[in-house]
């Protein structure tokens, strides 16, 4: 694990594949079991990917005990926007120069 993970920061910075989704889900589950009282920050700069992978990440975000704050730090297109919207209500943030676009899934 690196410094970001110890700080409960998960960065999704590429096209979302099943492998990337599995890694993100593993971090969410593993870190939430280690300490269920510390919340997560998920930084998103994702130009899309597999819909099933995004849905799996969104479902895992909903399932874990800690809240997940989502931040659009660049682009959140397609499944990236799905993950952004799956963040904790009231804790979904888009930086001023970020962009997003949702598709029909």
N, C-alpha and C positions, 0 to 999 in steps of 0.2 A: 504494500500500500504506500501511496505517496502522501505528501503534505496536504494536497487538496482533499483526499479522502479522509484524513484525520480531522480536517476542518469541516467535514460533512458537505463538501462541495463536489458535485458531479457535473462534468462538462461533456455535453453532447455536441461535438464539433465537426461532424461529418455526416454523410448520408447514412441513414439508419438501416442497417442490415440486421438479420437475425442474430449474427454473432455479437454485434454491438449491443443490441437489445438484451441479449443474455447477460452480457457483462454489466450493464446498467442495473438489470433486475437483481443480479447477484450482489452488487454493492448495496442496493436498497435493502434487501432482505438481511444480508450479513451484518451491516452496520446497524440496522434497526434492532436486530436481536442482541447485538453487543450492548447497546444503550438506547432503549426506546424513548427516552426523554429528550434527546437532542434532535432538533429538526434538521432538514436538509435544505440546501440551496442547489437548484439544478440550473446551470447556465446552458443556454441553447443557442447554437449557431448551426442550424441544420437545414439543408436545402431539399429535404425530402427523404424518401426511402420506401421501405415495405410497409404497407398499411397494417399488416398483421403484427409486425414488430412494434410499431407505434402503439397499437391497441394493447399489446402485452405490457409495455412499459407503463402506459396510463393505468391499466388495471392494477399493476403492482404498486404504483404510487398511491392509489386509493386503498390498497390492502394493508400497507405497512402502518404502524402506529404513529410514528413521527409525522408532522406536517412537512409537505414538500413545497417550498417556495420556488416558482419558476421565473427565470429572467431571460428575456430575449436580448442577447448581447450583439446580434448581427442580423441573421435571417432566421425566420421560422416559417418555412414553406411546407405545405402538405402535411405529412405526419409530424413535422417539427411544430406546426401550429397546434396540432392535436395534443402533443405533450405539453406545450405551453398552457393550453386551456385546462389541462388535467391537474394543474397545480392547485394548491389550497386556495379556496375562495378568499378574496381580499389580498392574496399574496402572489398575484400574477403581474409581472412587471415587464415593460418593454422600454428599453433605453431610447432616448430621443431620436437617434439616427438609425435605429433598427427598422427592419421591415418584415412583414409577414403576409402570408396568403394561405387561405384554406381551400381545399378541394372537396368534392363529394367523395366520401369513402365508401 
